[in-house]
């Protein structure tokens, strides 16, 4: 029950962050995916896998800061189990455009999220946990859309410690 209350509080925080973005904000949508690398203790139990993400970004045209909310899905093969682990998550991050002008932009971001993970074996249940993420990326203009490439470290607090991954994403923003 405690985790449910945390998840609700985190969701409301994310909604408040987006609601605080002024009406003149520039909104964009992003779709992407790529390689997911397990790290820490998870690297002993899982191999590299894949992920997909979808999100929305809101930023002000005159400031180099933005808010981004993403939904993600990842799948990692579990070594020696003949099964996979899947994770569904929602994250919100504050970003800073390090190089905010020109056709290419370099950015950094950090935030938190809620992640639901499950080993895809009979009888396993999906478990929800809070986590944080931080990373960097770059985007560049391509006609009406922008392409992006980024890497983010995700650390998920579990009952047994921390489960961490590093998704490396490529995608499109429009």
C-alpha positions in Angstrom: 0.0 0.0 0.0 2.9 2.3 0.8 4.3 1.9 -2.7 0.8 2.7 -4.2 0.8 6.0 -2.3 4.3 6.8 -3.5 3.3 6.1 -7.1 0.3 8.4 -6.8 2.4 11.1 -5.2 5.0 10.8 -8.0 2.3 10.9 -10.7 0.8 14.0 -9.2 4.2 15.6 -9.1 4.8 14.9 -12.8 1.3 16.3 -13.6 2.0 19.4 -11.6 5.4 19.9 -13.4 3.7 19.8 -16.8 0.8 22.0 -15.6 3.3 24.6 -14.5 4.6 24.9 -18.1 3.3 28.2 -19.5 0.9 28.4 -22.4 3.5 29.7 -24.8 5.6 26.6 -24.3 6.8 24.6 -27.3 5.4 21.1 -27.2 6.9 18.2 -29.1 6.4 14.4 -29.2 9.2 11.8 -29.3 9.3 8.2 -30.4 12.4 6.0 -30.1 14.0 2.8 -29.0 17.2 0.9 -29.0 19.6 -1.2 -27.0 19.2 -1.7 -23.2 22.3 -2.6 -21.2 21.9 -4.1 -17.7 24.3 -2.9 -15.1 25.2 -3.6 -11.5 23.8 -6.8 -10.0 21.3 -7.0 -12.9 24.2 -7.5 -15.3 24.9 -10.9 -13.5 21.4 -12.1 -14.2 20.5 -10.5 -17.5 21.9 -9.9 -21.0 21.5 -6.8 -23.2 18.0 -6.3 -24.5 15.9 -3.7 -26.2 13.4 -0.9 -25.3 10.9 1.5 -26.9 9.8 4.8 -25.6 7.2 7.4 -26.3 7.0 10.8 -24.7 6.2 14.5 -24.7 8.6 17.4 -24.2 7.6 21.0 -23.2 10.1 23.9 -23.2 10.1 27.6 -23.4 11.5 29.2 -26.7 13.7 31.6 -24.8 15.1 29.4 -22.0 17.4 26.3 -22.4 15.3 24.2 -20.0 12.5 21.7 -20.7 10.3 19.1 -19.0 10.0 15.7 -20.6 7.6 12.8 -19.7 8.2 9.4 -21.2 6.6 6.0 -21.2 9.0 3.1 -21.8 9.0 -0.7 -22.3 12.1 -2.8 -22.1 12.9 -6.5 -22.3 16.0 -8.2 -21.1 16.9 -11.9 -21.5 17.6 -13.6 -18.1 20.7 -15.7 -18.2 20.2 -19.3 -17.4 16.5 -19.0 -16.9 15.2 -19.3 -20.5 13.0 -16.4 -19.8 12.9 -12.6 -20.1 12.3 -9.7 -17.7 10.1 -7.0 -18.9 9.8 -3.5 -17.4 7.1 -0.9 -18.1 7.8 2.6 -16.7 6.8 6.2 -16.7 9.4 8.9 -16.1 9.5 12.7 -15.8 12.7 14.6 -16.2 13.9 18.1 -16.2 16.4 18.9 -19.0 18.9 21.5 -19.8 20.1 22.4 -23.3 23.8 22.6 -23.0 24.2 23.8 -26.5 20.8 25.4 -27.2 21.4 27.0 -30.7 22.1 25.8 -34.1 21.0 22.7 -36.1 22.3 20.3 -33.4 21.6 20.6 -29.6 23.4 18.8 -26.8 21.2 18.3 -23.6 21.4 16.7 -20.2 18.4 15.5 -18.2 17.5 14.0 -14.8 14.3 12.9 -13.1 12.3 10.2 -11.4 9.8 7.6 -12.3 7.8 4.5 -11.4 8.7 1.2 -13.0 6.8 -2.1 -13.1 9.0 -5.2 -13.6 8.2 -8.9 -14.1 10.2 -12.0 -14.8 8.3 -13.7 -17.6 8.0 -17.0 -15.9 4.9 -18.9 -14.6 3.6 -17.5 -11.3 5.7 -14.3 -11.4 3.9 -11.1 -10.5 4.6 -7.6 -11.9 6.2 -5.5 -9.1 6.2 -1.7 -9.0 9.1 0.4 -7.7 10.3 4.0 -7.7 13.5 5.0 -9.4 15.5 7.8 -10.9 17.3 8.5 -14.1 19.9 10.8 -15.6 21.6 11.0 -18.9 22.6 13.1 -21.9 21.9 13.2 -25.6 21.8 15.3 -28.7 19.3 16.2 -31.3 19.6 17.7 -34.8 17.1 19.1 -37.3 16.0 17.1 -40.3 13.4 19.1 -42.2 10.2 19.3 -40.1 11.4 16.7 -37.5 14.4 16.3 -35.3 16.4 13.1 -34.8 17.8 12.4 -31.3 20.3 10.0 -29.7 20.6 9.7 -26.0 21.8 7.4 -23.1 20.1 7.5 -19.7 21.0 5.6 -16.6 17.9 4.2 -14.7 18.3 3.1 -11.1 15.2 1.3 -9.7 14.9 0.8 -5.9 13.7 -2.8 -5.3 13.2 -4.7 -2.0 16.5 -6.5 -2.7 18.6 -3.5 -3.6 18.8 -1.5 -6.9 18.1 -2.7 -10.4 19.9 -0.6 -13.0 19.9 -0.3 -16.7 21.3 2.0 -19.4 19.0 2.4 -22.4 20.7 3.8 -25.5 18.0 5.4 -27.7 17.6 6.8 -31.1 14.4 8.3 -32.3 12.5 11.2 -33.8 10.9 14.3 -32.3 8.2 16.3 -34.0 
